[in-house]
Amino acid sequence: QVQLVESGGGLVQAGESLRLSCAASGSIFSINVMGWYRQAPGKQRELVATIGRVGTTNYADSVKGRFTISRDIAKNTVYLQMNSLRPEDTAVYYCTVQVAPWRAPDYWGQGTQVTVSS
């Protein structure tokens, strides 16, 4: 089992920045891909970004150029730097772990709220 604890959410104005962090513990040897998903009110959960063991990244089109995912292997931590935030970025953001790149997320964090006011 892998436990994930997110931090860094909050309320910001449009155009501002936030940095989310997610620390993993437990069976960390099984971690392959780490990532972030989000779910806005009334909408389906969607992929935001993922990062593999060697640093390969993948982003949703809606966040490309504004968000950056990074990973500290030694600290078992993944980060999401969010710049130029927009009201439509408002959502609960979830940290995820995949034990293999071709799998859907195997583990989810509890989520952290990000609210962007206009």
Backbone bond lengths (Angstrom), bond angles and torsions (degrees), N, CA, C in turn:
res aa  C-N    CA-C-N  psi(-1)  N-CA   C-N-CA  omega(-1)  CA-C   N-CA-C  phi
1 Q - - - 1.464 - - 1.520 110.84 -
2 V 1.321 114.53 145.58 1.462 121.44 176.87 1.518 107.52 -120.18
3 Q 1.313 116.07 131.67 1.455 121.34 175.28 1.524 109.00 -105.38
4 L 1.319 115.72 138.78 1.462 121.94 -177.41 1.519 109.40 -126.39
5 V 1.321 115.83 131.77 1.460 120.57 179.05 1.521 108.46 -127.12
6 E 1.332 115.55 116.96 1.459 121.52 -179.48 1.525 110.37 -93.35
7 S 1.327 114.77 155.89 1.463 121.34 173.26 1.519 108.50 -154.67
8 G 1.326 115.32 163.71 1.455 119.71 173.85 1.511 115.77 107.55
9 G 1.309 118.48 -4.27 1.466 119.28 178.78 1.514 111.18 -71.32
10 G 1.331 115.83 172.10 1.448 119.76 178.52 1.508 112.26 165.58
11 L 1.333 114.66 -167.20 1.460 122.44 -179.52 1.515 109.00 -109.91
12 V 1.329 115.89 125.04 1.465 121.18 178.31 1.519 109.17 -135.60
13 Q 1.328 115.79 167.39 1.456 120.90 175.20 1.532 109.67 -92.31
14 A 1.305 114.73 158.20 1.467 119.80 178.06 1.524 109.95 -55.90
15 G 1.339 114.98 137.42 1.453 120.88 -179.07 1.517 114.06 94.32
16 E 1.306 117.24 -15.81 1.460 120.80 -179.62 1.530 111.00 -84.74
17 S 1.336 114.98 -179.42 1.467 120.98 -175.50 1.524 110.77 -124.66
18 L 1.323 114.39 156.88 1.460 122.92 172.13 1.515 108.14 -144.79
19 R 1.332 115.62 153.77 1.456 120.48 175.50 1.520 108.54 -126.40
20 L 1.311 115.75 120.83 1.453 121.81 176.30 1.521 109.77 -95.45
21 S 1.323 115.17 145.55 1.462 121.05 176.01 1.520 108.80 -127.49
22 C 1.315 115.66 152.47 1.459 120.82 177.50 1.523 108.17 -145.34
23 A 1.325 115.42 118.32 1.458 121.32 179.68 1.520 110.01 -102.48
24 A 1.325 115.44 131.32 1.458 121.59 179.92 1.523 110.32 -102.68
25 S 1.323 115.39 145.95 1.461 121.20 175.71 1.526 108.27 -145.51
26 G 1.328 115.16 170.27 1.456 119.36 -178.75 1.511 110.57 96.18
27 S 1.319 117.59 -131.03 1.464 123.22 -176.76 1.520 110.82 -81.26
28 I 1.325 115.16 64.73 1.465 119.95 -173.38 1.529 112.63 -68.25
29 F 1.322 117.25 -20.29 1.466 119.69 178.41 1.521 111.54 -63.10
30 S 1.331 116.86 -21.65 1.464 120.99 -177.65 1.522 113.24 -85.79
31 I 1.330 116.76 -5.99 1.470 119.80 -175.41 1.523 110.21 -74.27
32 N 1.333 116.31 128.47 1.466 121.14 174.68 1.524 108.81 -113.79
33 V 1.307 116.81 -69.44 1.461 121.77 -179.66 1.533 109.23 -104.73
34 M 1.315 116.09 137.43 1.462 121.30 171.47 1.517 108.29 -116.49
35 G 1.304 116.35 151.59 1.451 117.32 -176.69 1.515 113.35 -163.46
36 W 1.322 113.38 -177.19 1.461 122.01 178.20 1.527 109.53 -132.29
37 Y 1.316 115.41 134.39 1.454 123.64 170.65 1.521 106.95 -119.84
38 R 1.322 115.28 165.45 1.455 119.14 175.87 1.527 110.33 -144.43
39 Q 1.330 113.58 155.59 1.463 119.70 177.14 1.514 109.16 -138.48
40 A 1.321 114.59 117.33 1.458 121.14 176.61 1.526 109.09 -89.98
41 P 1.323 117.33 158.22 1.471 120.68 -179.98 1.525 111.30 -56.03
42 G 1.330 116.25 128.90 1.454 120.84 177.58 1.512 115.29 76.24
43 K 1.320 117.17 5.06 1.464 120.53 -178.50 1.528 110.61 -120.97
44 Q 1.323 114.47 163.39 1.457 119.35 177.55 1.527 110.28 -77.37
45 R 1.312 114.25 155.38 1.457 119.23 175.71 1.533 108.78 -66.55
46 E 1.347 116.62 139.54 1.458 119.86 -177.08 1.521 111.10 -135.46
47 L 1.317 114.43 152.71 1.460 120.91 176.62 1.522 110.24 -68.77
48 V 1.321 116.34 137.45 1.459 121.46 173.09 1.528 109.28 -105.00
49 A 1.335 116.68 -56.24 1.458 120.92 -178.54 1.520 109.73 -163.89
50 T 1.328 115.39 152.68 1.457 121.35 174.26 1.520 109.78 -135.94
51 I 1.336 115.63 159.12 1.461 121.05 177.45 1.519 108.15 -144.16
52 G 1.328 115.30 132.13 1.450 121.42 -179.36 1.514 112.72 -88.80
53 R 1.316 114.98 179.38 1.472 120.40 -177.50 1.515 113.06 -60.52
54 V 1.320 116.77 -35.40 1.463 119.66 -178.38 1.516 111.78 -96.23
55 G 1.312 117.55 8.70 1.450 121.40 173.89 1.515 115.77 97.04
56 T 1.312 117.43 5.58 1.465 119.51 176.84 1.524 109.50 -65.89
57 T 1.328 115.83 129.30 1.457 120.20 -176.23 1.529 111.89 -115.70
58 N 1.326 113.80 157.34 1.467 121.74 177.66 1.515 106.81 -144.01
59 Y 1.331 116.61 134.55 1.464 121.18 -177.19 1.518 111.19 -129.06
60 A 1.316 115.47 148.37 1.452 119.95 168.35 1.525 108.28 -68.02
61 D 1.332 116.42 146.02 1.468 119.64 -179.09 1.523 111.51 -57.68
62 S 1.311 116.78 -33.78 1.463 120.94 -175.09 1.531 113.12 -68.14
63 V 1.327 118.15 -16.78 1.474 120.23 -177.50 1.524 112.97 -116.38
64 K 1.326 117.53 -5.10 1.468 120.17 -179.47 1.513 110.54 -58.11
65 G 1.332 115.14 134.16 1.449 120.59 -179.87 1.518 114.19 85.87
66 R 1.338 117.17 -11.31 1.470 120.27 179.91 1.533 111.51 -116.91
67 F 1.320 116.75 -35.13 1.461 121.48 -177.93 1.532 109.59 -108.52
68 T 1.332 115.19 146.95 1.456 120.83 176.16 1.519 109.43 -133.38
69 I 1.324 116.13 126.08 1.458 121.11 176.34 1.519 108.67 -99.70
70 S 1.323 115.83 140.66 1.458 120.82 177.42 1.526 108.65 -144.69
71 R 1.323 114.13 167.51 1.471 118.33 -172.49 1.519 109.01 -146.66
72 D 1.325 115.06 135.11 1.458 121.99 173.79 1.523 106.69 -109.67
73 I 1.335 115.55 100.73 1.454 120.77 -175.95 1.529 110.74 -60.59
74 A 1.322 116.42 -41.49 1.460 120.52 -176.86 1.523 111.95 -63.50
75 K 1.332 116.47 -32.47 1.462 121.02 -178.61 1.527 112.08 -97.95
76 N 1.341 116.82 -0.55 1.467 120.65 -178.69 1.525 110.98 53.48
77 T 1.308 115.04 43.21 1.456 121.20 -174.37 1.524 110.26 -128.95
78 V 1.320 115.38 140.96 1.459 121.02 174.40 1.520 107.87 -120.45
79 Y 1.326 115.08 145.56 1.454 121.79 -177.10 1.524 109.94 -123.15
80 L 1.327 115.65 153.98 1.453 120.78 171.76 1.528 107.19 -133.48
81 Q 1.319 115.50 107.15 1.454 121.02 176.02 1.526 107.37 -87.53
82 M 1.319 116.27 120.31 1.457 121.57 -176.59 1.526 108.95 -115.73
83 N 1.320 116.00 113.67 1.464 122.21 178.78 1.520 110.50 -111.57
84 S 1.309 115.50 162.82 1.470 121.48 177.62 1.530 111.01 49.08
85 L 1.317 115.10 49.83 1.459 119.86 -175.91 1.527 111.28 -65.33
86 R 1.318 114.61 146.82 1.462 122.80 -178.93 1.528 109.33 -121.97
87 P 1.318 117.56 156.94 1.471 119.38 177.44 1.527 112.71 -54.97
88 E 1.323 117.11 -32.92 1.466 119.90 -179.60 1.530 113.05 -72.62
89 D 1.319 117.65 -5.71 1.468 120.99 173.65 1.532 111.18 -83.67
90 T 1.316 117.06 -6.58 1.457 120.68 178.90 1.526 110.44 -60.69
91 A 1.321 115.82 124.66 1.466 120.97 -176.46 1.523 109.18 -177.32
92 V 1.314 115.00 170.83 1.454 120.82 166.12 1.528 106.61 -89.77
93 Y 1.310 116.24 127.06 1.462 121.96 -177.79 1.529 109.25 -102.98
94 Y 1.324 114.52 130.34 1.462 121.29 -176.79 1.527 110.22 -116.29
95 C 1.302 115.80 133.93 1.461 122.38 172.69 1.528 108.25 -84.63
96 T 1.332 115.93 142.81 1.459 119.78 -178.20 1.519 111.83 -135.39
97 V 1.327 114.22 158.63 1.460 122.27 174.43 1.521 108.94 -133.14
98 Q 1.333 115.12 135.50 1.455 121.74 171.72 1.519 107.62 -115.59
99 V 1.325 116.57 137.86 1.460 118.79 178.96 1.521 111.00 -85.26
100 A 1.326 117.08 -10.18 1.456 122.28 174.68 1.518 107.67 -151.92
101 P 1.340 117.66 149.07 1.472 120.38 -174.48 1.523 114.16 -62.31
102 W 1.338 117.78 -28.04 1.455 119.45 -175.10 1.530 112.17 -88.19
103 R 1.307 117.36 -0.49 1.467 120.37 -178.02 1.522 111.68 -94.25
104 A 1.311 115.97 154.48 1.451 121.37 166.92 1.535 107.02 -69.20
105 P 1.325 117.17 163.47 1.469 118.45 -179.77 1.526 112.54 -54.00
106 D 1.329 114.78 133.73 1.461 120.78 179.44 1.525 111.89 -92.95
107 Y 1.327 115.55 -27.73 1.462 120.53 -178.13 1.518 109.55 -134.59
108 W 1.332 114.64 146.00 1.463 121.81 -178.98 1.526 109.75 -129.97
109 G 1.331 115.16 143.87 1.447 119.59 170.07 1.518 110.64 -79.39
110 Q 1.327 115.59 -179.19 1.461 120.11 -176.83 1.520 112.36 -82.05
111 G 1.328 117.04 -14.34 1.455 121.86 178.75 1.519 112.77 95.84
112 T 1.315 114.87 148.75 1.458 121.67 176.21 1.529 108.14 -135.31
113 Q 1.321 116.32 135.48 1.464 121.20 -174.98 1.529 111.04 -82.01
114 V 1.315 115.02 131.79 1.463 122.42 172.01 1.523 106.94 -120.39
115 T 1.320 115.78 123.09 1.457 121.32 179.07 1.515 109.24 -124.38
116 V 1.336 115.47 126.04 1.458 121.69 -179.25 1.519 108.07 -116.50
117 S 1.315 115.92 118.08 1.459 120.61 -179.67 1.524 110.19 -93.70
118 S 1.322 115.27 150.63 1.477 119.72 -178.07 1.525 111.51 -91.22
